[in-house]
Amino acid sequence: MYCTPEDVRKMIKDEVIHTILGIDYIEDEQKREELILPVIEEAISDADGEIDGYLNKRYPTPLQNVPKIINKLSKDIAIFNVYSRMGIDEDDRENTLLIRYKNAIKFLENVAKGTVDIGIENQSKKANTSFKITSNTKIFSRNNMRGM
């Protein structure tokens, strides 16, 4: 995972959890956390899959050492995924989530194109430009074909 469930949970206000889950408000904080955790984990998994789809053009995925920018993008995409369960209202505060999501995707597109670097080695994805051809020894040549 490029971010943790705790990272994403910090970004979700308690008063919207019931709306995200599509249920009535739950007083019991522990029960609320038990219900929202699988939603957050799925959102992170989806976000990381989306990130890997772009990064895989230039880097081996999943990344072993996660740069700070990838952690941020994972959180932004995951929180968008969580909130999009209830619909994103472009005229409301969720518009910020949509903007952050679109910016994350634009950044990842630039990484895939090679115009932005995330600061990690990508040796295993570098193109192999050398090649080698082997063949059997010649059976016929100019010298052994003379006089035939």
Long-range contacts (C-beta under 8 A, 24 or more apart in sequence): 1-44, 1-45, 1-48, 1-74, 2-44, 2-47, 2-48, 2-51, 2-62, 2-63, 2-66, 2-70, 2-71, 2-73, 2-74, 3-44, 3-47, 3-71, 3-74, 3-75, 3-78, 4-44, 5-37, 5-40, 5-41, 5-44, 7-71, 7-75, 8-40, 8-43, 8-44, 8-75, 8-78, 8-79, 8-82, 9-33, 9-36, 9-37, 9-40, 11-75, 11-79, 12-36, 12-40, 12-79, 12-82, 16-83, 16-86, 19-86, 20-82, 20-83, 20-85, 20-86, 22-85, 22-86, 39-82, 39-85, 40-78, 40-82, 42-81, 43-78, 43-79, 43-81, 43-82, 44-74, 44-78, 46-77, 46-78, 46-81, 47-73, 47-74, 47-77, 47-78, 47-81, 48-74, 50-77, 50-105, 50-108, 51-77, 51-108, 54-108, 54-109, 54-111, 54-112, 55-108, 55-111, 55-112, 55-118, 57-111, 57-112, 57-125, 58-111, 58-112, 58-114, 58-122, 58-125, 59-118, 59-120, 59-122, 59-125, 60-122, 60-124, 60-125, 63-120, 65-120, 67-118, 67-119, 67-120, 69-107, 69-118, 70-118, 73-104, 73-107, 73-108, 76-100, 76-101, 76-103, 76-104, 77-101, 77-104, 77-105
